[in-house]
Amino acid sequence: MNAQSVITATGSPIVPFTGGWRLEHTYARLPAGFFASVSPTPVSSPRLVLLNRPLAEELGLDPTVLAQSESAAWFAGNVLSPGAFPIAQAYSGHQYGNFVRLGDGRAILLGEQITPRGERFDIQLKGPGPTPYSRRGDGRAALGPMLREYIISEAMHALGIPTTRSLAVAATREPVFRETTLPGAILTRTAASHLRVGTVEWAASTGEIENLRSLADYTLQRHYPELTKVEQPYVALLEAVLQRQAALIARWQHVGFVHGVMNTDNMALSGETIDYGPCAFMDAYHPATVFSSIDHHGRYAYANQPKIAHWNISRLASAMLPLLHTNEEEAVAVANGVLKSFPEIFRTHWLAGLRAKLGLFYEEPGDIELAENLFTIMQEQGADFTNTFRDLSGEVMTNIELAAHAEFRAWHTRWQERLGRQLQNRDEARALMRRHNPAFIPRNHKVEEALAAATSHGDLSELEKLLDVIAQPFAYDRQLPDFSTPPAPDAPVYRTFCGT
């Protein structure tokens, strides 16, 4: 299938459409081993389920054109947009600590859309059929996980957290066989790029330093062009990725987000959140919270995310050693010098965010103790993470048991005294808190309700309501108890699956 194909899987011609596509292919200029050319496998009768109109407009696309029924053929990969050059990207990764060679087993990159502002975003189909990296997999995706990625990635975007985004979901109307038979779907994902720590690990594993250098140069040009002229650009690249990841993970912690599968192939060099598999937001606060059904030992638990990010960056540093210095011992010393900065950089971002969540405009020595005391009380009382900070932002405690708890009352008094030492008044502090404490998150039970209705009955009404709510996470004036109430205390323990 070439870029101008206008024949469907059934052999019927369709009217081609452009919709504003301006695709380029800078990644495909890397050495051939970095990717494999592959076309999507057509499906018989695709149907467009969701289209992200605001995102389409940001990309310079015409949502009116993309919303036409014919566009389902593009979003399913049956027809390629003008200028598309489909490839699957190669990468490796440490999965639960074990190194494996991977690659896009169920994803195909169509190209890089150039927006009206001159920005560059990858356009990728997820679930369009097998690739050379599928490892005997079918390369397909189920409707539920693709809708789930759409929901969670849009929630993260609305929260202001760097993330890949979902442009569209198309149902394939073909079954996907996992533990059970599921309806198939294809997600169109956008990203600043799909360059990963695992991509660098793959380049290093070839043993060809020019592969590694080509990738590092490309990453610098694509994401850190200001560093290309510094004295040691590859050291600066390692530092920059570390800094972005430290800031990103701090943002996750601030909203109770648990990624669930922080393998090195799921860490983007751009600093975006990528690959929404067994992820979820905490309800009751507990640092050991795990949602993934296969994370039996809590490797990727909420409290472990910062140190796992640090570990992943150390794998990046290890892969980059040949670029950091010609002498191996010196390269290791340079890498360690960069890596040791992670805890303090993360802590700085984490504390800054916590102060904002507590309405604190400047630093005092006891701030970390104040925050940690609150978390201890929340854990002991099983308090809801989001609603506790939401209540503090409004100074009306809906959790009566927590409000009546002696330790919380003592903490609240200390917090009020801390606020009183600021030049800013309480209204200004409350406004700061409401900018950093969401009133709404995609509650796990609401996500599951929406997915069940969509996948079992074709009913998108619950999903559309949820998307409307999470698009305005800081809308304190909206009274929507159905979307802010945690699940019942006796609800089953929530478990998620990667959806592969």
LINVEN-V859454 format. One record per backbone hydrogen bond with DSSP energy under -0.5 kcal/mol. CO is the residue of the C=O (numbers start at 1). NH is the residue of the N-H. Records with the same first field share a line. If there is no record, write none. Layout:
BEGIN
CO = NH ; NH
END
This chain:
BEGIN
2 = 5
6 = 14
8 = 11
12 = 8
14 = 16
18 = 21
19 = 62
22 = 114
24 = 112
26 = 29
27 = 30
31 = 34
32 = 35
34 = 90
36 = 88
40 = 42
47 = 171
50 = 169
51 = 53
52 = 56
53 = 57
54 = 58
55 = 59
56 = 61
57 = 60
61 = 63
62 = 66
63 = 67
65 = 68
68 = 71
69 = 72
70 = 73
71 = 74 ; 75
72 = 76
73 = 78 ; 79
74 = 77
81 = 84
86 = 38
87 = 109
88 = 36
89 = 104
91 = 102
93 = 95 ; 100
94 = 96 ; 264
95 = 98
98 = 95
100 = 93
103 = 105
104 = 133
106 = 127
108 = 110 ; 125
109 = 87
110 = 85
111 = 113 ; 123
112 = 24
113 = 115 ; 121
115 = 118
119 = 115
121 = 113
122 = 124 ; 191
123 = 110 ; 111
124 = 189
125 = 108 ; 127
126 = 187
127 = 141
128 = 41
131 = 134
134 = 137
139 = 129
141 = 185
142 = 146
143 = 147
144 = 148
145 = 149
146 = 150
147 = 151
148 = 152
149 = 153
150 = 154
151 = 155
152 = 156
153 = 157
154 = 158
155 = 159
156 = 161
157 = 160
162 = 273
165 = 167 ; 190
167 = 52
168 = 188
169 = 49 ; 50
170 = 186
171 = 47
172 = 45
174 = 184
176 = 178 ; 182
180 = 178 ; 182
182 = 176
183 = 143
184 = 172 ; 173
185 = 141
186 = 170
187 = 126 ; 189
188 = 167 ; 168
189 = 124
190 = 165
191 = 122
195 = 269 ; 270
196 = 199 ; 200
197 = 201
198 = 92 ; 202
199 = 203
200 = 204
201 = 205
202 = 206
203 = 206 ; 208
204 = 207
207 = 209
208 = 211 ; 212
209 = 213
210 = 214
211 = 215
212 = 216
213 = 217
214 = 218
215 = 219
216 = 220
217 = 221
218 = 222
219 = 223 ; 224
220 = 224
224 = 227
225 = 228
227 = 230
230 = 233
232 = 236
233 = 237
234 = 238
235 = 239
236 = 240
237 = 241
238 = 242
239 = 243
240 = 244
241 = 245
242 = 246
243 = 247
244 = 248
245 = 249
246 = 250
247 = 251
248 = 252
249 = 253
250 = 254
251 = 255
252 = 255 ; 256 ; 257
253 = 256
256 = 282
257 = 259
258 = 280
261 = 263
263 = 266
264 = 197 ; 198 ; 267
266 = 268
267 = 197
268 = 271
272 = 268
273 = 164
275 = 277
277 = 279
280 = 258
283 = 385
286 = 289
287 = 303
289 = 302
291 = 496
292 = 295
294 = 296
295 = 298
298 = 301
300 = 260
301 = 304 ; 305
302 = 305
304 = 308
305 = 309
306 = 310
307 = 311
308 = 312
309 = 313
310 = 314
311 = 315
312 = 316
313 = 317
314 = 318
315 = 319
316 = 320
317 = 321
318 = 321
320 = 323 ; 324
321 = 324 ; 325
326 = 328
327 = 331
328 = 332
329 = 333
330 = 334
331 = 335
332 = 336
333 = 337
334 = 338
335 = 339
336 = 340
338 = 341
339 = 342
341 = 345
342 = 346
343 = 347
344 = 348
345 = 349
346 = 350
347 = 351
348 = 352
349 = 353
350 = 354
351 = 355
352 = 356
353 = 357
354 = 358
355 = 360
356 = 359
359 = 361
364 = 367
366 = 370
367 = 371
368 = 372
369 = 373
370 = 374
371 = 375
372 = 376
373 = 377
374 = 378
375 = 379
376 = 380
377 = 381
378 = 382 ; 383
379 = 382
383 = 285
384 = 388
385 = 389
386 = 390
387 = 391
388 = 392
389 = 393
390 = 394
391 = 394 ; 395 ; 396
396 = 398
398 = 400
399 = 403
400 = 404
401 = 405
402 = 405
405 = 409
406 = 410
407 = 411
408 = 412
409 = 413
410 = 414
411 = 415
412 = 416
413 = 417
414 = 418
415 = 419
416 = 420
417 = 421
418 = 421
419 = 422
425 = 429
426 = 430
427 = 431
428 = 432
429 = 433
430 = 434
431 = 435
432 = 435 ; 436
433 = 436 ; 437
436 = 438
441 = 443
443 = 447
444 = 448
445 = 449
446 = 450
447 = 451
448 = 452
449 = 453
450 = 454
451 = 455
452 = 456 ; 457
453 = 457 ; 459
454 = 458
458 = 460
460 = 464
461 = 465
462 = 466
463 = 467
464 = 468
465 = 469
466 = 470
467 = 471
469 = 472
470 = 473
472 = 475
473 = 439 ; 440
474 = 476
475 = 478
477 = 479
478 = 480
480 = 483 ; 484
481 = 484 ; 485
488 = 491
496 = 293
499 = 142
END
